[in-house]
């Protein structure tokens, strides 16, 4: 049986993946011949000047790093939230 902590970790990885996939809707930097998509690290490129049969290219390593960044952001938010709750509990304001 999985603990709450293991479930949260799995959830954060899923949220990181979804955040990375949603950010591909945002054009980041138009390049000569292509447009990059994805935040904070562009991982999807659409070729404009010389489109082939399939003009989209995925930079797999950038996608993995992007998912890791968004997952880390989830962990940081969760950690800050727990610290804030403990601070409120220790001061008696909650």
N, CA, C and O atoms as a GROMACS GRO file, in nm:
protein
  376
    1UNK      N    1   0.083  -0.118   0.000
    1UNK     CA    2   0.000   0.000   0.000
    1UNK      C    3   0.088   0.125   0.000
    1UNK      O    4   0.186   0.134   0.074
    2UNK      N    5   0.052   0.219  -0.084
    2UNK     CA    6   0.131   0.342  -0.095
    2UNK      C    7   0.096   0.439   0.017
    2UNK      O    8  -0.019   0.451   0.059
    3UNK      N    9   0.198   0.506   0.064
    3UNK     CA   10   0.177   0.607   0.167
    3UNK      C   11   0.132   0.737   0.101
    3UNK      O   12   0.136   0.752  -0.021
    4UNK      N   13   0.089   0.830   0.184
    4UNK     CA   14   0.046   0.960   0.134
    4UNK      C   15   0.163   1.030   0.063
    4UNK      O   16   0.144   1.094  -0.040
    5UNK      N   17   0.282   1.017   0.119
    5UNK     CA   18   0.400   1.081   0.060
    5UNK      C   19   0.428   1.027  -0.080
    5UNK      O   20   0.460   1.104  -0.172
    6UNK      N   21   0.417   0.896  -0.097
    6UNK     CA   22   0.440   0.838  -0.230
    6UNK      C   23   0.333   0.882  -0.329
    6UNK      O   24   0.363   0.906  -0.446
    7UNK      N   25   0.211   0.894  -0.282
    7UNK     CA   26   0.103   0.941  -0.370
    7UNK      C   27   0.125   1.086  -0.411
    7UNK      O   28   0.102   1.123  -0.526
    8UNK      N   29   0.170   1.167  -0.315
    8UNK     CA   30   0.197   1.307  -0.347
    8UNK      C   31   0.310   1.319  -0.448
    8UNK      O   32   0.302   1.400  -0.541
    9UNK      N   33   0.414   1.240  -0.433
    9UNK     CA   34   0.525   1.243  -0.529
    9UNK      C   35   0.476   1.207  -0.668
    9UNK      O   36   0.511   1.272  -0.766
   10UNK      N   37   0.394   1.102  -0.678
   10UNK     CA   38   0.340   1.062  -0.808
   10UNK      C   39   0.252   1.173  -0.865
   10UNK      O   40   0.256   1.201  -0.985
   11UNK      N   41   0.172   1.234  -0.779
   11UNK     CA   42   0.086   1.344  -0.824
   11UNK      C   43   0.168   1.461  -0.874
   11UNK      O   44   0.134   1.522  -0.976
   12UNK      N   45   0.277   1.494  -0.805
   12UNK     CA   46   0.361   1.606  -0.847
   12UNK      C   47   0.428   1.579  -0.981
   12UNK      O   48   0.444   1.671  -1.062
   13UNK      N   49   0.468   1.456  -1.005
   13UNK     CA   50   0.527   1.423  -1.135
   13UNK      C   51   0.421   1.438  -1.245
   13UNK      O   52   0.451   1.489  -1.353
   14UNK      N   53   0.300   1.395  -1.217
   14UNK     CA   54   0.191   1.409  -1.316
   14UNK      C   55   0.160   1.557  -1.340
   14UNK      O   56   0.142   1.598  -1.454
   15UNK      N   57   0.156   1.635  -1.234
   15UNK     CA   58   0.131   1.779  -1.249
   15UNK      C   59   0.245   1.844  -1.327
   15UNK      O   60   0.221   1.931  -1.410
   16UNK      N   61   0.369   1.802  -1.300
   16UNK     CA   62   0.484   1.854  -1.375
   16UNK      C   63   0.473   1.823  -1.523
   16UNK      O   64   0.501   1.908  -1.607
   17UNK      N   65   0.432   1.701  -1.556
   17UNK     CA   66   0.413   1.663  -1.696
   17UNK      C   67   0.302   1.745  -1.760
   17UNK      O   68   0.318   1.794  -1.872
   18UNK      N   69   0.191   1.760  -1.690
   18UNK     CA   70   0.080   1.839  -1.745
   18UNK      C   71   0.119   1.985  -1.764
   18UNK      O   72   0.082   2.047  -1.864
   19UNK      N   73   0.193   2.041  -1.668
   19UNK     CA   74   0.237   2.180  -1.681
   19UNK      C   75   0.328   2.196  -1.801
   19UNK      O   76   0.317   2.294  -1.875
   20UNK      N   77   0.418   2.101  -1.821
   20UNK     CA   78   0.508   2.108  -1.937
   20UNK      C   79   0.428   2.099  -2.067
   20UNK      O   80   0.457   2.170  -2.163
   21UNK      N   81   0.328   2.012  -2.070
   21UNK     CA   82   0.247   1.998  -2.191
   21UNK      C   83   0.162   2.122  -2.217
   21UNK      O   84   0.141   2.159  -2.333
   22UNK      N   85   0.111   2.184  -2.112
   22UNK     CA   86   0.030   2.306  -2.129
   22UNK      C   87   0.116   2.422  -2.179
   22UNK      O   88   0.070   2.503  -2.259
   23UNK      N   89   0.241   2.430  -2.132
   23UNK     CA   90   0.325   2.541  -2.174
   23UNK      C   91   0.367   2.532  -2.319
   23UNK      O   92   0.423   2.628  -2.373
   24UNK      N   93   0.342   2.419  -2.384
   24UNK     CA   94   0.375   2.412  -2.527
   24UNK      C   95   0.279   2.496  -2.610
   24UNK      O   96   0.301   2.514  -2.730
   25UNK      N   97   0.176   2.546  -2.549
   25UNK     CA   98   0.084   2.634  -2.620
   25UNK      C   99   0.137   2.776  -2.631
   25UNK      O  100   0.082   2.858  -2.704
   26UNK      N  101   0.245   2.806  -2.557
   26UNK     CA  102   0.298   2.941  -2.551
   26UNK      C  103   0.422   2.953  -2.639
   26UNK      O  104   0.524   2.889  -2.610
   27UNK      N  105   0.416   3.032  -2.746
   27UNK     CA  106   0.538   3.051  -2.826
   27UNK      C  107   0.640   3.132  -2.747
   27UNK      O  108   0.608   3.236  -2.689
   28UNK      N  109   0.764   3.083  -2.745
   28UNK     CA  110   0.866   3.145  -2.661
   28UNK      C  111   0.953   3.238  -2.743
   28UNK      O  112   0.957   3.359  -2.717
   29UNK      N  113   1.022   3.184  -2.839
   29UNK     CA  114   1.116   3.267  -2.915
   29UNK      C  115   1.113   3.227  -3.061
   29UNK      O  116   1.149   3.114  -3.096
   30UNK      N  117   1.071   3.319  -3.146
   30UNK     CA  118   1.076   3.288  -3.288
   30UNK      C  119   1.221   3.286  -3.336
   30UNK      O  120   1.296   3.381  -3.315
   31UNK      N  121   1.258   3.178  -3.399
   31UNK     CA  122   1.392   3.164  -3.453
   31UNK      C  123   1.388   3.181  -3.604
   31UNK      O  124   1.280   3.180  -3.664
   32UNK      N  125   1.502   3.198  -3.663
   32UNK     CA  126   1.507   3.200  -3.810
   32UNK      C  127   1.473   3.059  -3.857
   32UNK      O  128   1.552   2.966  -3.840
   33UNK      N  129   1.357   3.044  -3.916
   33UNK     CA  130   1.318   2.915  -3.969
   33UNK      C  131   1.232   2.832  -3.876
   33UNK      O  132   1.189   2.724  -3.914
   34UNK      N  133   1.204   2.881  -3.754
   34UNK     CA  134   1.122   2.802  -3.663
   34UNK      C  135   1.073   2.882  -3.544
   34UNK      O  136   1.118   2.993  -3.519
   35UNK      N  137   0.979   2.822  -3.471
   35UNK     CA  138   0.924   2.883  -3.351
   35UNK      C  139   0.936   2.782  -3.238
   35UNK      O  140   0.897   2.666  -3.253
   36UNK      N  141   0.992   2.827  -3.125
   36UNK     CA  142   1.006   2.740  -3.008
   36UNK      C  143   0.882   2.752  -2.919
   36UNK      O  144   0.822   2.859  -2.909
   37UNK      N  145   0.846   2.641  -2.855
   37UNK     CA  146   0.734   2.637  -2.761
   37UNK      C  147   0.778   2.565  -2.634
   37UNK      O  148   0.862   2.475  -2.640
   38UNK      N  149   0.722   2.605  -2.520
   38UNK     CA  150   0.751   2.541  -2.393
   38UNK      C  151   0.821   2.634  -2.297
   38UNK      O  152   0.909   2.711  -2.336
   39UNK      N  153   0.780   2.628  -2.170
   39UNK     CA  154   0.841   2.710  -2.066
   39UNK      C  155   0.881   2.621  -1.949
   39UNK      O  156   0.810   2.523  -1.924
   40UNK      N  157   0.983   2.644  -1.877
   40UNK     CA  158   1.085   2.747  -1.893
   40UNK      C  159   1.188   2.712  -2.000
   40UNK      O  160   1.265   2.799  -2.042
   41UNK      N  161   1.192   2.588  -2.044
   41UNK     CA  162   1.289   2.546  -2.145
   41UNK      C  163   1.212   2.505  -2.271
   41UNK      O  164   1.130   2.413  -2.266
   42UNK      N  165   1.236   2.571  -2.383
   42UNK     CA  166   1.166   2.533  -2.506
   42UNK      C  167   1.198   2.389  -2.545
   42UNK      O  168   1.315   2.350  -2.554
   43UNK      N  169   1.092   2.311  -2.569
   43UNK     CA  170   1.114   2.171  -2.602
   43UNK      C  171   1.042   2.129  -2.730
   43UNK      O  172   1.059   2.016  -2.776
   44UNK      N  173   0.964   2.216  -2.787
   44UNK     CA  174   0.892   2.186  -2.910
   44UNK      C  175   0.923   2.294  -3.013
   44UNK      O  176   0.916   2.413  -2.983
   45UNK      N  177   0.958   2.252  -3.134
   45UNK     CA  178   0.996   2.346  -3.239
   45UNK      C  179   0.907   2.321  -3.360
   45UNK      O  180   0.887   2.207  -3.402
   46UNK      N  181   0.854   2.429  -3.416
   46UNK     CA  182   0.780   2.419  -3.542
   46UNK      C  183   0.866   2.483  -3.649
   46UNK      O  184   0.900   2.601  -3.641
   47UNK      N  185   0.902   2.404  -3.749
   47UNK     CA  186   0.980   2.455  -3.861
   47UNK      C  187   0.888   2.534  -3.953
   47UNK      O  188   0.780   2.488  -3.990
   48UNK      N  189   0.933   2.655  -3.989
   48UNK     CA  190   0.849   2.743  -4.070
   48UNK      C  191   0.904   2.758  -4.211
   48UNK      O  192   0.829   2.747  -4.308
   49UNK      N  193   1.033   2.782  -4.223
   49UNK     CA  194   1.090   2.808  -4.354
   49UNK      C  195   1.100   2.684  -4.442
   49UNK      O  196   1.077   2.691  -4.563
   50UNK      N  197   1.134   2.573  -4.383
   50UNK     CA  198   1.147   2.451  -4.464
   50UNK      C  199   1.064   2.338  -4.403
   50UNK      O  200   1.119   2.237  -4.359
   51UNK      N  201   0.933   2.355  -4.403
   51UNK     CA  202   0.850   2.249  -4.345
   51UNK      C  203   0.855   2.123  -4.430
   51UNK      O  204   0.842   2.127  -4.552
   52UNK      N  205   0.875   2.013  -4.361
   52UNK     CA  206   0.877   1.885  -4.429
   52UNK      C  207   0.738   1.824  -4.414
   52UNK      O  208   0.642   1.896  -4.391
   53UNK      N  209   0.728   1.693  -4.426
   53UNK     CA  210   0.598   1.630  -4.408
   53UNK      C  211   0.543   1.656  -4.268
   53UNK      O  212   0.423   1.679  -4.250
   54UNK      N  213   0.631   1.653  -4.169
   54UNK     CA  214   0.591   1.682  -4.032
   54UNK      C  215   0.684   1.791  -3.981
   54UNK      O  216   0.802   1.765  -3.957
   55UNK      N  217   0.632   1.912  -3.966
   55UNK     CA  218   0.717   2.027  -3.936
   55UNK      C  219   0.743   2.049  -3.788
   55UNK      O  220   0.809   2.146  -3.751
   56UNK      N  221   0.692   1.960  -3.701
   56UNK     CA  222   0.713   1.973  -3.557
   56UNK      C  223   0.828   1.884  -3.513
   56UNK      O  224   0.840   1.770  -3.559
   57UNK      N  225   0.913   1.935  -3.425
   57UNK     CA  226   1.026   1.859  -3.370
   57UNK      C  227   1.021   1.868  -3.218
   57UNK      O  228   1.002   1.976  -3.162
   58UNK      N  229   1.039   1.755  -3.151
   58UNK     CA  230   1.042   1.750  -3.005
   58UNK      C  231   1.187   1.735  -2.961
   58UNK      O  232   1.258   1.646  -3.007
   59UNK      N  233   1.229   1.823  -2.871
   59UNK     CA  234   1.360   1.811  -2.808
   59UNK      C  235   1.338   1.734  -2.678
   59UNK      O  236   1.302   1.792  -2.575
   60UNK      N  237   1.360   1.603  -2.684
   60UNK     CA  238   1.323   1.515  -2.573
   60UNK      C  239   1.395   1.548  -2.442
   60UNK      O  240   1.333   1.546  -2.336
   61UNK      N  241   1.523   1.578  -2.449
   61UNK     CA  242   1.596   1.610  -2.326
   61UNK      C  243   1.542   1.738  -2.262
   61UNK      O  244   1.530   1.746  -2.140
   62UNK      N  245   1.508   1.836  -2.344
   62UNK     CA  246   1.450   1.960  -2.292
   62UNK      C  247   1.313   1.933  -2.227
   62UNK      O  248   1.279   1.993  -2.125
   63UNK      N  249   1.235   1.842  -2.287
   63UNK     CA  250   1.105   1.807  -2.230
   63UNK      C  251   1.123   1.741  -2.093
   63UNK      O  252   1.050   1.773  -2.000
   64UNK      N  253   1.219   1.650  -2.081
   64UNK     CA  254   1.245   1.584  -1.953
   64UNK      C  255   1.288   1.685  -1.848
   64UNK      O  256   1.242   1.680  -1.734
   65UNK      N  257   1.375   1.777  -1.887
   65UNK     CA  258   1.420   1.881  -1.793
   65UNK      C  259   1.302   1.970  -1.755
   65UNK      O  260   1.289   2.009  -1.639
   66UNK      N  261   1.217   2.004  -1.850
   66UNK     CA  262   1.101   2.087  -1.825
   66UNK      C  263   1.007   2.021  -1.723
   66UNK      O  264   0.960   2.086  -1.630
   67UNK      N  265   0.980   1.893  -1.742
   67UNK     CA  266   0.895   1.819  -1.647
   67UNK      C  267   0.960   1.819  -1.509
   67UNK      O  268   0.892   1.836  -1.408
   68UNK      N  269   1.092   1.800  -1.504
   68UNK     CA  270   1.163   1.800  -1.375
   68UNK      C  271   1.153   1.936  -1.306
   68UNK      O  272   1.136   1.944  -1.185
   69UNK      N  273   1.163   2.043  -1.384
   69UNK     CA  274   1.152   2.178  -1.327
   69UNK      C  275   1.014   2.200  -1.268
   69UNK      O  276   1.001   2.248  -1.156
   70UNK      N  277   0.909   2.165  -1.344
   70UNK     CA  278   0.773   2.186  -1.294
   70UNK      C  279   0.744   2.097  -1.175
   70UNK      O  280   0.673   2.138  -1.083
   71UNK      N  281   0.798   1.974  -1.173
   71UNK     CA  282   0.781   1.886  -1.058
   71UNK      C  283   0.850   1.945  -0.936
   71UNK      O  284   0.795   1.942  -0.826
   72UNK      N  285   0.970   1.999  -0.954
   72UNK     CA  286   1.042   2.062  -0.844
   72UNK      C  287   0.964   2.182  -0.790
   72UNK      O  288   0.960   2.204  -0.669
   73UNK      N  289   0.902   2.258  -0.878
   73UNK     CA  290   0.820   2.372  -0.835
   73UNK      C  291   0.705   2.324  -0.747
   73UNK      O  292   0.674   2.388  -0.647
   74UNK      N  293   0.643   2.212  -0.783
   74UNK     CA  294   0.535   2.156  -0.701
   74UNK      C  295   0.586   2.118  -0.562
   74UNK      O  296   0.521   2.147  -0.462
   75UNK      N  297   0.704   2.053  -0.557
   75UNK     CA  298   0.761   2.015  -0.428
   75UNK      C  299   0.793   2.138  -0.343
   75UNK      O  300   0.770   2.139  -0.222
   76UNK      N  301   0.846   2.241  -0.406
   76UNK     CA  302   0.880   2.364  -0.333
   76UNK      C  303   0.754   2.430  -0.277
   76UNK      O  304   0.753   2.474  -0.162
   77UNK      N  305   0.649   2.436  -0.357
   77UNK     CA  306   0.524   2.496  -0.310
   77UNK      C  307   0.468   2.416  -0.193
   77UNK      O  308   0.420   2.473  -0.095
   78UNK      N  309   0.474   2.284  -0.204
   78UNK     CA  310   0.423   2.198  -0.096
   78UNK      C  311   0.505   2.217   0.031
   78UNK      O  312   0.450   2.222   0.141
   79UNK      N  313   0.637   2.226   0.017
   79UNK     CA  314   0.725   2.245   0.132
   79UNK      C  315   0.699   2.380   0.198
   79UNK      O  316   0.692   2.390   0.321
   80UNK      N  317   0.686   2.484   0.118
   80UNK     CA  318   0.657   2.617   0.173
   80UNK      C  319   0.521   2.619   0.243
   80UNK      O  320   0.506   2.682   0.348
   81UNK      N  321   0.425   2.549   0.186
   81UNK     CA  322   0.292   2.542   0.247
   81UNK      C  323   0.299   2.473   0.383
   81UNK      O  324   0.239   2.520   0.479
   82UNK      N  325   0.372   2.362   0.391
   82UNK     CA  326   0.386   2.293   0.519
   82UNK      C  327   0.458   2.380   0.622
   82UNK      O  328   0.418   2.385   0.738
   83UNK      N  329   0.564   2.447   0.579
   83UNK     CA  330   0.637   2.535   0.671
   83UNK      C  331   0.548   2.649   0.721
   83UNK      O  332   0.554   2.686   0.838
   84UNK      N  333   0.466   2.703   0.633
   84UNK     CA  334   0.375   2.811   0.672
   84UNK      C  335   0.271   2.761   0.772
   84UNK      O  336   0.240   2.830   0.869
   85UNK      N  337   0.218   2.639   0.749
   85UNK     CA  338   0.121   2.581   0.842
   85UNK      C  339   0.184   2.558   0.979
   85UNK      O  340   0.123   2.587   1.082
   86UNK      N  341   0.307   2.506   0.980
   86UNK     CA  342   0.376   2.484   1.107
   86UNK      C  343   0.404   2.617   1.178
   86UNK      O  344   0.395   2.626   1.300
   87UNK      N  345   0.437   2.719   1.102
   87UNK     CA  346   0.462   2.850   1.161
   87UNK      C  347   0.335   2.906   1.223
   87UNK      O  348   0.338   2.961   1.333
   88UNK      N  349   0.223   2.893   1.151
   88UNK     CA  350   0.096   2.940   1.207
   88UNK      C  351   0.058   2.862   1.331
   88UNK      O  352   0.008   2.920   1.428
   89UNK      N  353   0.080   2.731   1.330
   89UNK     CA  354   0.046   2.649   1.445
   89UNK      C  355   0.132   2.684   1.565
   89UNK      O  356   0.084   2.682   1.679
   90UNK      N  357   0.259   2.716   1.542
   90UNK     CA  358   0.350   2.746   1.653
   90UNK      C  359   0.323   2.885   1.712
   90UNK      O  360   0.351   2.909   1.830
   91UNK      N  361   0.269   2.974   1.632
   91UNK     CA  362   0.239   3.107   1.684
   91UNK      C  363   0.097   3.114   1.740
   91UNK      O  364   0.059   3.212   1.804
   92UNK      N  365   0.019   3.009   1.717
   92UNK     CA  366  -0.118   3.005   1.769
   92UNK      C  367  -0.215   3.087   1.690
   92UNK      O  368  -0.320   3.125   1.741
   93UNK      N  369  -0.182   3.116   1.563
   93UNK     CA  370  -0.268   3.200   1.479
   93UNK      C  371  -0.347   3.117   1.380
   93UNK      O  372  -0.379   3.169   1.273
   94UNK      N  373  -0.380   2.997   1.406
   94UNK     CA  374  -0.451   2.923   1.303
   94UNK      C  375  -0.530   2.817   1.360
   94UNK      O  376  -0.597   2.744   1.287
   0.00000   0.00000   0.00000
